[in-house]
């Protein structure tokens, strides 16, 4: 059977279903092909379940620290099965919401594995999708345009194949029945530090190993240094500038062990299990790309600024194209791709102007260039910095750690970047991102009246600090 439509979307994750909704809003007939569940990695194996666990861990940590707020508690018990039940309920509710949006926007959903096919009796050009439905039947979707949004999966290391017991990726970690006593986390990027923070709050003994010289290698050095200091103070053992020798991995007496090279010495690490967190790789295999002129470069689908592949009617978005592998980046790309194929004028937003968030305790958020990146570009810069400990609401909240850092162009006064570490900074970063999009200067943001007492005051103070005009210090 052949299904004809204006747009086919291969992959029903965040980028895919958002693109489908936008196309439906424009009056397009849309078909989504999804092999698993609508919502993809973000909803089922990433953003939402992990943040649910992080929130439970944060609450547990606050309860244990309640005496500092004048509240004495005793007997607080972590029941991990209930933590997991809460996570599952949140995911299920949001999954139902996505399914409702598909019905509301009259988007046809095919549950099955899709492969792009070349020119055939169905279409004179490549881009039709052969779909093996979950019931074993076959469908062929022929569309005017195709968006590939097949996402990514956790990258693994040779010799450390996930088994769900001693070696885990984030996929397996999210469905643990019980917490391990101890864990070695390989990789100090976003996912690695989030799991380190979460598991530490749950009472797990955590050792974190990162090859680069700092945690969060893509973020500002000052922010990374502050996060390492805070996590170390909380009892997490952190090794940076080190590598693990995967060929030394073994299990003995119910414990996993692996050797780590730290400078000239070799150290053996032992724990209940190992979490491999070394990034994600694009799902480009077994989707029929060889039948098209779509190019794969360094493991990702190559696209132009308008997200078109080597065939102009085939677009690709989200994790499968690399860059910022973030749900909100994928959603933005999905909307941009649909607007472009619909003939609308699209102004691509540079990737460095998309906010980046890390949900550790405390949180990390940034947008734009770091100080190091700005200097490497040969720009003459000025920097403002302001600490949370000088913000009244931070003291009231009990979260005085961290700071905001603003990097500006010394000649044009343009905001080049904002980096933040502290409580709720993932909620605060949007103001900085908007200011950068609107080409505001630090002085202009500083002139905005920030309500008192709020954590948001720190952004105004940080902006004023660029020119030495902050009021609170």
ChimeraX attribute file (.defattr): number of C-alpha atoms within 10 A of each C-alpha:
attribute: neighborCount
match mode: 1-to-1
recipient: residues
	/A:1	7
	/A:2	13
	/A:3	14
	/A:4	16
	/A:5	17
	/A:6	16
	/A:7	26
	/A:8	29
	/A:9	31
	/A:10	28
	/A:11	26
	/A:12	30
	/A:13	29
	/A:14	26
	/A:15	32
	/A:16	32
	/A:17	31
	/A:18	23
	/A:19	30
	/A:20	30
	/A:21	22
	/A:22	19
	/A:23	24
	/A:24	21
	/A:25	11
	/A:26	12
	/A:27	12
	/A:28	18
	/A:29	19
	/A:30	26
	/A:31	28
	/A:32	26
	/A:33	30
	/A:34	26
	/A:35	19
	/A:36	16
	/A:37	17
	/A:38	25
	/A:39	25
	/A:40	25
	/A:41	22
	/A:42	19
	/A:43	22
	/A:44	23
	/A:45	19
	/A:46	16
	/A:47	15
	/A:48	18
	/A:49	23
	/A:50	24
	/A:51	16
	/A:52	18
	/A:53	21
	/A:54	23
	/A:55	18
	/A:56	22
	/A:57	22
	/A:58	19
	/A:59	14
	/A:60	18
	/A:61	17
	/A:62	15
	/A:63	18
	/A:64	17
	/A:65	15
	/A:66	14
	/A:67	11
	/A:68	11
	/A:69	12
	/A:70	8
	/A:71	9
	/A:72	11
	/A:73	11
	/A:74	8
	/A:75	6
	/A:76	9
	/A:77	9
	/A:78	13
	/A:79	9
	/A:80	16
	/A:81	13
	/A:82	11
	/A:83	16
	/A:84	20
	/A:85	11
	/A:86	16
	/A:87	22
	/A:88	17
	/A:89	12
	/A:90	15
	/A:91	20
	/A:92	14
	/A:93	10
	/A:94	17
	/A:95	18
	/A:96	13
	/A:97	13
	/A:98	21
	/A:99	16
	/A:100	12
	/A:101	16
	/A:102	22
	/A:103	12
	/A:104	11
	/A:105	17
	/A:106	16
	/A:107	20
	/A:108	16
	/A:109	19
	/A:110	20
	/A:111	20
	/A:112	22
	/A:113	20
	/A:114	28
	/A:115	21
	/A:116	22
	/A:117	22
	/A:118	20
	/A:119	13
	/A:120	10
	/A:121	7
	/A:122	17
	/A:123	15
	/A:124	10
	/A:125	14
	/A:126	21
	/A:127	30
	/A:128	28
	/A:129	27
	/A:130	21
	/A:131	23
	/A:132	19
	/A:133	17
	/A:134	13
	/A:135	8
	/A:136	9
	/A:137	10
	/A:138	15
	/A:139	17
	/A:140	19
	/A:141	26
	/A:142	23
	/A:143	21
	/A:144	15
	/A:145	20
	/A:146	30
	/A:147	27
	/A:148	28
	/A:149	31
	/A:150	30
	/A:151	30
	/A:152	21
	/A:153	18
	/A:154	14
	/A:155	14
	/A:156	17
	/A:157	12
	/A:158	7
	/A:159	12
	/A:160	19
	/A:161	13
	/A:162	18
	/A:163	10
	/A:164	16
	/A:165	14
	/A:166	21
	/A:167	20
	/A:168	22
	/A:169	23
	/A:170	20
	/A:171	17
	/A:172	15
	/A:173	20
	/A:174	18
	/A:175	14
	/A:176	15
	/A:177	10
	/A:178	11
	/A:179	15
	/A:180	19
	/A:181	13
	/A:182	19
	/A:183	26
	/A:184	24
	/A:185	26
	/A:186	23
	/A:187	24
	/A:188	26
	/A:189	21
	/A:190	22
	/A:191	22
	/A:192	25
	/A:193	26
	/A:194	20
	/A:195	25
	/A:196	27
	/A:197	22
	/A:198	25
	/A:199	22
	/A:200	21
	/A:201	22
	/A:202	21
	/A:203	17
	/A:204	19
	/A:205	19
	/A:206	23
	/A:207	21
	/A:208	21
	/A:209	24
	/A:210	25
	/A:211	20
	/A:212	16
	/A:213	13
	/A:214	23
	/A:215	29
	/A:216	24
	/A:217	15
	/A:218	12
	/A:219	23
	/A:220	21
	/A:221	17
	/A:222	17
	/A:223	25
	/A:224	19
	/A:225	13
	/A:226	18
	/A:227	25
	/A:228	21
	/A:229	13
	/A:230	16
	/A:231	19
	/A:232	12
	/A:233	10
	/A:234	12
	/A:235	15
	/A:236	20
	/A:237	16
	/A:238	20
	/A:239	21
	/A:240	17
	/A:241	14
	/A:242	17
	/A:243	19
	/A:244	21
	/A:245	14
	/A:246	15
	/A:247	11
	/A:248	13
	/A:249	18
	/A:250	15
	/A:251	14
	/A:252	8
	/A:253	6
	/A:254	10
	/A:255	15
	/A:256	20
	/A:257	21
	/A:258	19
	/A:259	18
	/A:260	19
	/A:261	15
	/A:262	16
	/A:263	9
	/A:264	6
	/A:265	7
	/A:266	14
	/A:267	12
	/A:268	13
	/A:269	16
	/A:270	20
	/A:271	21
	/A:272	21
	/A:273	22
	/A:274	29
	/A:275	24
	/A:276	24
	/A:277	25
	/A:278	21
	/A:279	17
	/A:280	16
	/A:281	19
	/A:282	22
	/A:283	18
	/A:284	19
	/A:285	11
	/A:286	11
	/A:287	18
	/A:288	17
	/A:289	20
	/A:290	14
	/A:291	14
	/A:292	18
	/A:293	15
	/A:294	21
	/A:295	16
	/A:296	17
	/A:297	11
	/A:298	10
	/A:299	15
	/A:300	19
	/A:301	25
	/A:302	19
	/A:303	21
	/A:304	11
	/A:305	13
	/A:306	20
	/A:307	25
	/A:308	22
	/A:309	24
	/A:310	17
	/A:311	16
	/A:312	16
	/A:313	17
	/A:314	26
	/A:315	28
	/A:316	31
	/A:317	30
	/A:318	29
	/A:319	25
	/A:320	25
	/A:321	29
	/A:322	20
	/A:323	12
	/A:324	16
	/A:325	19
	/A:326	19
	/A:327	21
	/A:328	17
	/A:329	20
	/A:330	26
	/A:331	20
	/A:332	19
	/A:333	24
	/A:334	31
	/A:335	21
	/A:336	24
	/A:337	26
	/A:338	28
	/A:339	18
	/A:340	17
	/A:341	22
	/A:342	14
	/A:343	8
	/A:344	11
	/A:345	10
	/A:346	15
	/A:347	10
	/A:348	13
	/A:349	13
	/A:350	10
	/A:351	12
	/A:352	16
	/A:353	18
	/A:354	21
	/A:355	22
	/A:356	23
	/A:357	19
	/A:358	19
	/A:359	24
	/A:360	25
	/A:361	26
	/A:362	23
	/A:363	19
	/A:364	28
	/A:365	24
	/A:366	31
	/A:367	25
	/A:368	24
	/A:369	22
	/A:370	24
	/A:371	24
	/A:372	12
	/A:373	16
	/A:374	18
	/A:375	12
	/A:376	9
	/A:377	9
	/A:378	8
	/A:379	15
	/A:380	12
	/A:381	19
	/A:382	18
	/A:383	21
	/A:384	21
	/A:385	22
	/A:386	25
	/A:387	21
	/A:388	22
	/A:389	17
	/A:390	15
	/A:391	23
	/A:392	18
	/A:393	19
	/A:394	23
	/A:395	14
	/A:396	12
	/A:397	12
	/A:398	15
	/A:399	18
	/A:400	19
	/A:401	18
	/A:402	23
	/A:403	25
	/A:404	26
	/A:405	29
	/A:406	30
	/A:407	27
	/A:408	27
	/A:409	18
	/A:410	15
	/A:411	10
	/A:412	10
	/A:413	18
	/A:414	18
	/A:415	30
	/A:416	26
	/A:417	24
	/A:418	29
	/A:419	27
	/A:420	32
	/A:421	28
	/A:422	27
	/A:423	24
	/A:424	18
	/A:425	26
	/A:426	20
	/A:427	13
	/A:428	19
	/A:429	24
	/A:430	17
	/A:431	13
	/A:432	26
	/A:433	21
	/A:434	15
	/A:435	17
	/A:436	21
	/A:437	14
	/A:438	10
	/A:439	14
	/A:440	15
	/A:441	19
	/A:442	29
	/A:443	19
	/A:444	13
	/A:445	20
	/A:446	21
	/A:447	12
	/A:448	10
	/A:449	9
	/A:450	16
	/A:451	9
	/A:452	11
	/A:453	12
	/A:454	14
	/A:455	23
	/A:456	20
	/A:457	22
	/A:458	30
	/A:459	27
	/A:460	23
	/A:461	31
	/A:462	30
	/A:463	31
	/A:464	24
	/A:465	24
	/A:466	25
	/A:467	16
	/A:468	14
	/A:469	15
	/A:470	18
	/A:471	10
	/A:472	14
	/A:473	11
